[in-house]
Amino acid sequence: MSILAPTTSIADAFTSLLIGEIPFRFTAYDGSFAGPDTAEFGLDLRTERGLSYLLTAPGDLGLARAYVMGDLVITGAHPGDPYPALMQVKGSKNGLKFRTPTPTELIAILRTVGIAQLIPPPVPEQEHLPRWRRIVEGMLHSPERDAEVIHHHYDVSNRFYELVLGPSMTYTCACYPTEDATLEEAQFAKYDLVARKLGLEPGHRLLDVGCGWGGMVRHAAREYGVKALGVTLSAEQASWAQNKIKEEGLDDLAEVRHLDYRDVEEGAFDAISSIGLTEHIGVANYPAYFGYLRDKLTPRGRLLNHSITRADNKRTSTGAFIDRYVFPDGELTGSGRIITEIQDAGLEVQHEENLRIHYAKTLAGWNRNLVEHWDECVAEVGEGTARVWGLYMAGSRMGFETNEIQLHQVLAGKTTPDGAGAFPLRPTWTS
């Protein structure tokens, strides 16, 4: 373990604390550099503020803060899609991991950069409260708290989402019928897969909880003649969805309300779809959640739960970047835990499948849209927020491709007291 001289450069300090060989070109504002000059991608630390972020929040959080503020730049990659650079780091021997400096090394570094660098700069405005503070406040997953975090993520700008998500305005995993299908074709196929699994027919009543911009609601009404109600905690989503419903002439069948799913008064739904909501519920709340949905179903009614999962059922942190910048209060678990909770709620699980690869392709499509519309996206929400989205989507794509996270659809039904189930002898949705 080396002891740095007081005159060490930023690049020397950076590489000395890096575990393993540096997989990219690193440059710093003091003119120092390290790593191969032939590297396709690099990290450029441009400001003293960026160094302060790295020193005062070591690890992913400091890197994220400096990157969001533009103090740390990934060279050779577009900020709307840093996926190639992230994959290069992922594929290196040790990735981008740092060890804790010894007291002697820390003193040497501080003599070079100055003690003032240990004063934390203001965090980016895109950062949300840390999880521990929310728990201490006793507000985790209360209706008020859930509304706040949904507002943080989903009420960014409807125009921004139109640019990134495309015409479908669907912010959940698509289902690609073929390798060369477009994103829009894949989102239509996903909604239709859900509809067929739920056995939707004209005259049925559908509840879509966490409905987003109303994609499933409109699909069910338009394609299947279903009376569909969607609820979302995002006022921006509800407003956009209602306007789209009117535009498509679906007022007599479809409705989206700005409402917590726990406040839906109607019952006796033939089918319930939960597409991308379970991630926000909290694992401890699964019994109440699935019990509530069960009670909203008719006898022999069906539930389709579509959610991001982990590759195992172990308790794992979401990480500081995702928790503070993307999905505050978000929590993932494995498909086994979800199936167990659905069964323990008294529903019969009939079918489940993993759409992991489909979500990687979906995210690649969203990243392409962000790159294509970068200038307009930046004008709409600011460069910091656009950077957050580029980094988050590229990193998530990498997670799905490498099987760190998955996407599972679980189909269940309500069995009648005499044992009658909700499903045919063989699945009809696979044909």
N, C-alpha and C positions, 0 to 999 in steps of 0.2 A: 504494500500500500504506500503510494507516494506521498511525500510531504511537499506541498506547493510552496514555492518561493513567494515573498510578498509582492513581487513584480509580475506575478502570473497574469496571463490574459484571460478574458472571459471564455474564449474557446478552450484554453487549457483547463480551466476550472470545469467547464461543461463536460469535456471528454473524460477528465479524470474521475468524475463521479458517475459516469455512464457505465453500466454493467455490460461488458462485452465490447465488441468493435462498433464504431459508429457506422450506421448503414446509409448515411447520406452526407451531403456537404453542409456544414454548419458555418455560418458567418455571423459576426456580431458588429455592433455599432462602433466598437473601439478599433475596428480594422482587422481583428484577429479572425482566424478561420481554422477549420479542422475537417478531416474526412476527405474522401476521394474527390478530386476535381472533375472526374468523369461521371460522377453520380447524376442520374437523370433528375432527381428531386433533391431539394435541400430545405433547411430551416434558416431563416434570416431574422436574427434578433435585432430590431431596428432602434429601440429606445431604452433609456434607463428605466422608464416605467415598466416596460416589458420584463426587464431583469428583476425588478422589485416583485412583480407578480410571481415569477418563478421561485424567488427566494422565500417569499412569505406564504406561499401555498404550494409546497413541493408536490410534484406528481401531476395527475391529470387536471386538477382544478386550476393550478397556476398556469399550465400550458393553455388551457381553454380560455382563461381570462385574457392572457396576452394575445391569443389568436383572435378572439372576438373583437378586441380593441384595435386590431391592426398593428400591434407592436411586435408580433411574431407572425411571419409570413411563410407559407409553404411555397417555395419557388418551384417552377416547372409544372405546377398543377393549378387548375382553375379553382377559385374559392367556392364555386358552386358545385364542384365535384372533385374533392381531394382523394377520392377512392384509390386511384393508382398509387399515390404516395403512401397512403395508409397501408395498402397491401404490401408495398416494398418493406416498410418497417415491420409489419406483421411477419413477413417471411424471413427476416433476418434472425440470427441465432438467438438473441435475447430481447428483440423488440426495442422499445424505448423505455428502459427501466434504470432508475438511479439508486445508488446506495447513499446512506447517510454519511456525511463527512465526519472525520474525526475532529475533536476540538482544535487541534493544531491546524488542520486543513481549513476549517471554518474561519479561524483567525486570519490565515493567509489570504483567503478570498475576500474577507471584509476589508483588509488593508488595501486591497487593490480597488474594489468597487465602492468602498465607503460605507460607513455604518448607516447612513441615511437610507440605503437600499433596503433596510429591514423594516422601514415604515410602510405598512401596507397601503397601496393606492386605493382609491374608491373602486368598488367592484363595478363591473359593467351593469348598465341598467337592465339588461336582459336576464340578470341572475335573480333567482327567487330565494326566499328564506331557506336556510338549511333545515333538514328534516328534524333534528333534535329540538330546535326551537318550537316547531309546530307541535311536537309531542308534549313538550313541557307545558305549552299553552292549553293542552287538552282539546285541541280542535281537529285532530286528524280524522278525516272522513265524516265530519258532521256535514249536514246539508250546506251550511254557510261556507265551510272550508272547501268542500268539493266545488262549489260554484266559483270560488276564488281561483282555484288552480285551473279549472277548465277555461275560465276567462284568460288566464295567463297564457295558455297554449293556443286556444282556438280562436280567440277574438283578436288575432293579429291584424288581419285585413282580408276581407272576402276576395278582393281583387288579387292579392298575393296568392291566395290558395287557388284561384282560377288559373293563374299563370303556372303554378307548380304542379297541381293535380291534374289539370286538363279539364275538358268539357264535362266529364262525369262528376266532378267535384266529390270524388270518393277518396277518403283518407284512410283506407284499410287495404289489406292484401287483396290483390286481384288473383284470378285463376286463369292461367294461360291455356287455352284449348290446344294451341300449337306453339312451337318454338318461335315462329315468326309472327304471331298475333300481335296486334297493336295494344297499347295500354288500354285504350277505350274498349276494344273488343274483349280484353281480359276482365275488365271491370263489369261489363255486361254479363259475361259468363259466370263471374262470381255471384252476382245477384241472382242469376237464374238457377245456379246450383243450390243456393240457399232456399229459393222458392220451391224447387222440386223436392229437396229434402224435407221441407215443411209440409209438402203435399198441398200447396195452396190451390184453391178452386174458387170460381166466382161465388160471391156471397160470404166467403170466409172473412173473419175479422183477425187482423194482424196487429200486434203491438211491437214496435221496434224501439228498444231502449238504447239511449245514446245514439240517436239516429243521424248525427252529423248534419249534413246538408240535405238529407231526405232522399238519398239515392235508392235505398231499399224500399222505402215507402212508395215512391213514385213508380219503381219497377213493379212492385206487387199490384198496384192499382192499374197501371197501364197495360201490363202483359197478362195479368191473371184475373182482373176484375174484382180484386180484393178490397174490402174496406180497411184502410190502413191508417194507424195512428203512430206517429213518431214523437219522441220527447228528447230534448237536449237541454243541457245547462248553459249552452252558449246562445246568447241573445242574437248575435250576428248570424249564427247558423240558422236559427229559427226564422229570422226575417228573410234571409236568402231563400230558404226552402219554401216558405209560403208563397213568395213571389214566383218561384219556378213552378210550383203546383198550379197556380193560376194561369201562368203562361202556357202550360201544357194542357189546360182544360180539365184538370183532374180534381177540381174542388169538391165534386160530389162523392169522391171516394177517399181522397188522401188529405191528411192534416198533419202538420208539425207544430208542436207547442214548445214554448220556452218553459220547461218544467222539469223538476227532479223526478226521476222514475218512481221514487217512493211516494209521490203525491198523485199518481194516476188513480182516479176514482173508479173508472170503469173496470169491469172484470169479464169473465167468460170469453176470453180470446181463444180462437181456434189454434193460433200459432203465435209464438214470441220469437223474435230474432234479437240477439245481443251480439253485435258485430263491433268488436274493438272497445268494449266497455269494461270487461272484467279486469283489465290491466289497471283501472283506476279505482277499483272497489276496495282493495286490501284483502289479503288472504284471510285474515281473522274475521272478515265480514261475509265470507262466502256462504256460511249456513243461512244467515238472514237473507242474503241476496237470492240464492236459489230457492229458498223457501217462499219468498215473496213472489217470485216468478211462477212457481208451481201453483200458488193460490190464485193467480190470474188466469190460469188455463181452464178450458172446459174439460170435462172427462174425455180422455183420449186425445187431448190437445198436445201439440209438439213444441219443443224448445230447441233452437239451434244456437249454440254458444261458439263464437268465433273469436279467438284471442291469441295474442302472443304468449308464448310459454318458454320456459327454460328446457334444456335438454335433459335435466334431471329434476328431482323433487326436493333438492336440498335448499335450505334458506341461503340466499345470496343477495348482497347489496346491489342496487342498480348502478352504483357509482356516482361520484359527485357531479360530473358533467350532466348526465341524464337527469338526475334528481333536481338540480338547480336551474338548468337551462331548458329542459325539454318537457319532462313529465313529473312535475312535483307530486309527491305522494304516490307515484307509480310503484307497483310491486308485481313481480312475476314469480310464478312457480311452474312446476311441471304439469303435463297433461294428466298424469296419474292422480295428482292432488285434486285437479278440477273434476275429473270423472268421479272420484271418491265423494266429493262434496255434493255433486249432482245426485248421485245414488243415495247418499245419506239424507238428502232432502225428500226422498220418496219418488224420484223419477227413474224411469227405466232407460238406461243408456242402450241405444240401438246400434250406433255407428260412430266412428271417429276417424279422422284422417289428418295427416300432416302436410301442410302446404308451404313448408319452409322454403323450398327453391322458388316457388311462385312469389314469395315476398321479396326475395333478393332481386328478381326481375322487375318487380313493381318499383322498388326503391331506385333501381338503375334508371327507370323511366322518369321518375320524379327528379332525379339529379340532372338528367338531360334537359328536362323542361326548365329547371332553374338556371342552367348554363345558357340555354337559348334565350331566356328572357331576363338575364342577369341585370341589365341596366334598369329595366322597368321595375324589377323586384326591389332593387336597392332604392329607387326613387319612391317606392310605395312604403317600405318598412324600415329603411336605413341599412347601411352596409353591415353593421354589427349583427342585426337579426338575420340578414341573409347569410352571413358567415355561419351563424349557429345552425341554420337549416342545412347548409351544404355539408358541414362537418357531421352533424347528427345522422343525416340520411346515408352518407357514404359509410360511416362507421357501423350503422345498423345493417346495411347491405353486407358488409364484411362479416358481421356477426351471424347472419342467416346463412351465408355461404359456407362458413366454417363450422356450422352446427353448434354455435354457442347459444343461439336462441332459435325457436321454432314457431310455427303458427298452426294451431290445431282447431279444427271444427269438431265439436262434439254434439251429436244429435240425440235427444232424449224425448220421452213421451210420458204422459200421465196415464197410468193404468187404472181402470175402473175397479170398484170393490169386488166384482165377480171375476176379475182377472183378465178382462178384455184389454188388449194392448192398442197402441196407436199406429201400428205399422203393418204393411203387407208382409206376405211370406218371405219375399225376397226384395231387396232394395230396387225401387223403380227409377231412382235418380242416376243410376250408373249407366243406363242404356242410352 
